[in-house]
Amino acid sequence: MLEQDCSLWPYAVVRSERGHVRIGKCASVQDHAMIHIGWNDPTIIGDYCTVGHRAVLHGCTLEPGCLIGIGATIMERCVIGHGSIVAAHSFLPAGTIIPSNSLVMGTPGRVTRVLDKLHGNIIDALLYRENARAYATGNHRVWEIAEMALLAEEAEAILAREHRQWIERGIRGSYSTDEE
């Protein structure tokens, strides 16, 4: 399921032979990323997530506002808490649970510190939304500073409106196929 304003960039692959994939609103799947399901595990990419170039997501869940670095691999039954960043080339083995607002690095990936990057991660997602809209019309452009300020304001409004719901859903563990 592709939600409103999500974007799939050149050579991104989404495969789902058995289960389903959900790509949330304003989520961005960058060039050459691979999105696949596990045997019994859907892949759920939350709203306002950015999945970096050549990342592999395999039967995992990204809660809203995550940033997955270039070349990172996240395996079955992993759950990445909202606002988290998984560093480039990190590997998260099956079943890894990452708390919200974490920076994850390494092979195997480990939480290295707590972050407060949710606002910035949402701005990144909104930038990619705008870039996708421009790209679809053949307009490849440089960002204007005034536009950046508007996106920052929009990100603040999103946080004010949705952040509490994300926390409550995460606590109940309801980022799952039950909502589909």
CORMOPE-V445763 format. One record per residue. N is the residue number from 1. RES is the residue in one letter. SS is DSSP state (2 for helix, 1 for strand, 0 for the rest). PHI is phi in whole degrees, 0 to 359 (NA if undefined). NEAR is the number of other C-alpha atoms within 8 Angstrom. Layout:
[[N RES SS PHI NEAR] [N RES SS PHI NEAR]]
This chain:
[[1 M 0 NA 6] [2 L 1 255 8] [3 E 0 274 10] [4 Q 0 305 7] [5 D 0 64 8] [6 C 0 283 13] [7 S 1 220 11] [8 L 1 244 9] [9 W 0 266 10] [10 P 0 309 7] [11 Y 0 68 7] [12 A 0 291 13] [13 V 1 239 8] [14 V 1 236 8] [15 R 0 235 7] [16 S 0 207 9] [17 E 0 281 6] [18 R 0 235 7] [19 G 0 243 10] [20 H 0 223 10] [21 V 1 238 14] [22 R 1 238 11] [23 I 1 244 13] [24 G 0 290 15] [25 K 0 298 12] [26 C 0 60 16] [27 A 0 280 18] [28 S 1 231 15] [29 V 1 248 13] [30 Q 0 281 14] [31 D 0 310 12] [32 H 0 66 12] [33 A 0 290 15] [34 M 1 241 11] [35 I 1 247 13] [36 H 1 218 13] [37 I 0 257 20] [38 G 0 275 11] [39 W 0 303 7] [40 N 0 237 8] [41 D 0 240 11] [42 P 0 289 13] [43 T 1 249 16] [44 I 1 238 15] [45 I 1 252 14] [46 G 0 291 16] [47 D 0 301 12] [48 Y 0 62 16] [49 C 0 265 20] [50 T 1 238 15] [51 V 1 252 14] [52 G 0 290 15] [53 H 0 307 12] [54 R 0 62 12] [55 A 0 289 15] [56 V 1 237 12] [57 L 1 244 13] [58 H 1 227 13] [59 G 0 67 17] [60 C 0 233 17] [61 T 1 235 15] [62 L 1 252 13] [63 E 0 287 18] [64 P 0 304 13] [65 G 0 74 16] [66 C 0 270 19] [67 L 1 237 13] [68 I 1 253 14] [69 G 0 289 15] [70 I 0 304 12] [71 G 0 73 12] [72 A 0 288 16] [73 T 1 233 12] [74 I 1 233 13] [75 M 0 265 13] [76 E 0 305 13] [77 R 0 63 11] [78 C 0 286 16] [79 V 1 232 12] [80 I 1 254 13] [81 G 0 296 16] [82 H 0 303 14] [83 G 0 76 16] [84 S 0 275 18] [85 I 1 236 12] [86 V 1 255 13] [87 A 0 294 13] [88 A 0 307 10] [89 H 0 65 10] [90 S 0 288 16] [91 F 1 233 11] [92 L 1 250 12] [93 P 0 290 11] [94 A 0 310 9] [95 G 0 84 9] [96 T 0 290 9] [97 I 1 246 8] [98 I 1 248 10] [99 P 0 295 9] [100 S 0 301 9] [101 N 0 60 14] [102 S 1 252 15] [103 L 1 257 13] [104 V 1 246 14] [105 M 1 218 13] [106 G 0 103 10] [107 T 1 225 8] [108 P 0 286 9] [109 G 0 295 11] [110 R 1 227 8] [111 V 1 290 10] [112 T 1 259 8] [113 R 1 190 7] [114 V 1 267 8] [115 L 0 239 8] [116 D 0 231 7] [117 K 0 247 9] [118 L 2 302 12] [119 H 2 301 11] [120 G 2 296 7] [121 N 2 295 15] [122 I 2 291 12] [123 I 2 301 11] [124 D 2 304 9] [125 A 2 297 15] [126 L 2 293 12] [127 L 2 299 9] [128 Y 2 294 11] [129 R 2 300 14] [130 E 2 294 8] [131 N 2 296 9] [132 A 2 296 9] [133 R 2 299 8] [134 A 2 294 11] [135 Y 2 300 9] [136 A 2 296 7] [137 T 0 260 6] [138 G 0 83 6] [139 N 0 261 7] [140 H 0 256 7] [141 R 0 223 5] [142 V 0 262 4] [143 W 0 288 6] [144 E 0 264 6] [145 I 2 299 6] [146 A 2 298 6] [147 E 2 295 8] [148 M 2 300 9] [149 A 2 297 8] [150 L 2 295 8] [151 L 2 293 11] [152 A 2 297 10] [153 E 2 296 8] [154 E 2 298 8] [155 A 2 298 12] [156 E 2 298 9] [157 A 2 295 8] [158 I 2 297 9] [159 L 2 299 9] [160 A 2 298 8] [161 R 2 277 7] [162 E 2 242 8] [163 H 2 301 9] [164 R 2 300 8] [165 Q 2 298 7] [166 W 2 297 11] [167 I 2 297 8] [168 E 2 297 8] [169 R 2 295 10] [170 G 2 296 11] [171 I 2 296 7] [172 R 2 279 6] [173 G 0 68 7] [174 S 0 264 9] [175 Y 0 277 11] [176 S 0 209 9] [177 T 2 290 6] [178 D 2 298 6] [179 E 2 279 6] [180 E 0 281 4]]
